[in-house]
């Protein structure tokens, strides 16, 4: 379970918290008035999340390519978007 730290405490101990996240591989959840508002994670975890997101985007794109639909030329598509 990730550690929860208030934003007020985080301001006082930022260096220590960054070290815990970076070197200790410990995710930290920041809270404000008891509500979870953000998370601090290490770069390895961020890269993994980005890779997962990229793979999901690729899967969605491949599904969209396979779907039947009305093909329109790129210039009409851009015009429709107002570009």
URSULCOR-V750117 format. One record per helix or strand of 2 or more residues. SS is the DSSP state (helix for helix, strand for strand). FROM is the first residue (numbers start at 1). TO is the last residue. If there is no record, write none. Layout:
ss=SS from=FROM to=TO
ss=SS from=FROM to=TO
This chain:
ss=strand from=3 to=6
ss=helix from=7 to=12
ss=helix from=14 to=22
ss=strand from=28 to=32
ss=strand from=35 to=40
ss=helix from=43 to=66
ss=helix from=74 to=80
